[in-house]
Every structure is written in structure tokens, then in C-alpha cells.
Amino acid sequence: MIGAGQVYAGCKSTYGNGETCYINKRFEIDKDVRIKGDDDWEDKVMDVDDDDVVEFRIKIKNRSDDKADDFDDMKMEDFLPKEMKRVGGSGLTEYWDNFAPGETKTFVIEAEIDEDEFDRDVEFEKCIVNKAEVNWDDNFEGSDTATVCYGDEEVKELPETGSNELMAILGAGLIIAGILVRKSTNLI
């Protein structure tokens, strides 16, 4: 969950006994993900299968001061990774007006992982990041991400990397070679 920049409250007198007031403006965006049918929303889902539908929930809250007017020209844009395709729910770009202080807008995008991603002859695991942004009046106000991991279900731990005995023998050999070189240079 990430908040955006702020304009601080305060009023300044202007010429002719007028006044210009600045209101504290702040929008907050929170993005979560789950496999459709699951109860809990998370920042990351694991073990997504090729037939699973993934749901991304984007919640945008207007945390502006109560004195602020409603905001028009609001925009949410979701940047779906190239490995995924939208299959339902909200659009990847949504616009709205009259966004009042304290109000929350919620969008849910349904997507699937492209079937070609699973067409591999080797075991694999891959994680991709989906990002959403909120903009007001064509100005960036904040973003958040959610992660989706998928792959061959048999890959659960990293493979072993080489032998420790071989490294010990190699290290001992280099130490002995260094001692011999040092002794031979001392004799000259």
C-alpha cells in the first residue's frame, strides 16, 4: 500500500482581503491478488496452474482532508504482464469523477497465465509482477504491485550446486601452491 504526494493545508492572504487555501490531498492505492475461489487476498500467490483464474484487486482510497472538494479526472491503469491475458472483471484502464474525501474505489481484474508459458520440456518456476497506478488530472499519484508465481509443481527447492569436498581440495591446493611460490622467491 503506497500513498502519494501531499499538498499541505493552510491559507494565505491575498491582495484585497482575499484568501487562497491549500488542502491536504492524498490518494492511497493497494493491490492484492488471489486465485479465484480462494478466500484471502495476498501480495503474492504461489503455484498458479494453467487452468487457474487469478484475480487482482485494486483499492484506491481518497485520504484527503474533509475540506477538499471532490476530485474529477481520476484514472486507474493496470499494467498486466505480457505472460498474462485479461479474461474478465474491471478494465485495465478505468476513469471516474466525483471522488470524495474518505471514498474508496475498488476494481477487480480477472486474468489467466498464457497457456504457452506452461509449454516447456523442463521443470521451471517463474514469478511475474503486476503493477497498477492511480493518476489524478494526468499526474501520477501512486502505485502498488502484486506477484504471481507459476511453474512445474515438482520444483519446490533449489537444486544442489557442486560438491563441498571438491572446493576444499581446490582451496588446499591453491594454499600449497602459494607457499611454494613464496619460498622459491625468497631463495632468489
N, C-alpha and C positions, 0 to 999 in steps of 0.2 A: 504494500500500500504506500503510495507516494503522493505527497501534496505538492502543489505548485507554488510559484512565486506569490508574493503578497503586496498589496498596496495598503499602506498603513492609514488608519483613521486619523482624522484631525482636520480642523478648519482653519483657513487663513482669511484674514480680512482683505477685501479688495477696495479699490478706489470707489468712493461714493457710498460708503457704509454697506457694501455687498459682502458676500462671504462665499468662498469656494471650499467645499468639504470633500475629503478623500475617505473612501470607505474601505475597510479591510476585506479584500476579495481573495477567496481561496477555494480551489476545487481539489478534490481528492479522488484518485482512481485506484481501484482494487480489482485485480484479475485473478480468478481461480479456475480450476479445471477438475473434471471428474469423468469417469467412464459412465455413459448413460445407464441409469438404473441404480448406480451407487447412491448412498445417502449423503456422504460427506464431500465437501468441496475442499480441495488442497491446492498448494502451489505447484505440485508435481504429481503426475501419475506414472506408474511403472507397469510393465508387462501388458501393454496395449496389443491386442490381437488384430489380425487383418479384417475381422468382421465386426469390430467394436466401433461404436459411435462415441466420439469424445465431445463433451460439452464444455465450452468456455463461458464463464460468467464474468461480465464486466459491470462493476458497480461504480457509478460516478456520483459523488456527494458534493453538494454546494455548501461549503462551510463558511460562507461569507457572513459578515455582520448582519444582524436583523435589519439594520438601517439601509442595507443595499437594495437597489431595485432588482427586479427580475432580469436575468441575462438572456439575450437573444443571440442568435448565430452560434449556437453550441454544435460541436461535431465530435463524434467518437469514430476513430478509424482503427480497424484491426488489421494487422499485417500477418496473415496466415502464412506459415512456412510453405515453401514450394513442394514439400513432401506430403502436404495435406490438401484436401478439397472440401469446400463448404457443401453440406448436404441439407441444411435447414436452419430454422431459428431466425434470429435477427440478421440484418445485413452486415457486411464487412465495413460499411460506412453508414452512419446514422446521423441525422440532423434534428435539432429541436430548438424551440424558443420558449420563453417564459419560464426559465429555470430559476425558481425562487430559493432564497436562503433556507437551508435546512432540508431541501428536497433531495431525493436520491433517484437516479435513473438506473435501471438495470436492463442489460441486454444479455441474451444467451445465444451463442452461435454453436451450431452442431457441425462437426467435421469428421472426416474419416482419413486415415492414412492411405495414400495412393497404393493400390494393390501391387504395383511394380516394385515398391520398396521391399516387399517380402519375397520377391522372386530372385533368390540368391542360392548358390550352391554351397555356401559356407555358413557356419554359425556366426551370428553377429548380434550386437546390441547397439542401438543408436538413440540419442536424445536430441530433441529439437525444441526450440524456444519460440513461443508465440507472444507477440507484443501488441498492446493496444495503447492508443494515445487519446487524450482529450485536448480539444482546441476550443478557444473562445475568440470569436471575431478574427479568425485566421491566425491566432497566436497560440503557440504551444503552451499548454498549462500543466502537463504531467503525463506519465506513462507507467505501465506495470507489465509484468510478464508472467507466463505460466509455462511449465515444461512438460513434455510428453515423451516417454521412453517406450521403445518397442524393440522387438527382435526375436531371435530364436529362443524359445523358453528354456532350452538346456544350458544356456550361458548364464551362470549365476556367480561365478568368481573368476578372477583373472587367472590366466594360465601361468605355470611356473616359468621363471626366466633363468635358465642356466644353473650350473652347479656351483655351490659354495666351495667345494673341495678344489675344483679347477682354479678358482680365483686365489685360493690360499697358496697353492703350488706356484702359480704365476707370480704372486707377490713375493714369496720367499726367494724365487729365482732372481727377481729384479734386485732384491736387497743384497744377495750374494754377489751379483754382477757389479753392483755399485761399490761394494767393499773391495773387490779385486781391482777395479779401475782406480780407486783411491790409493791402494797400496802400490800399484805399479807407477803412478805419477809421483809418489813420494820417494821412490827409489831413484828417479832420474835427477 
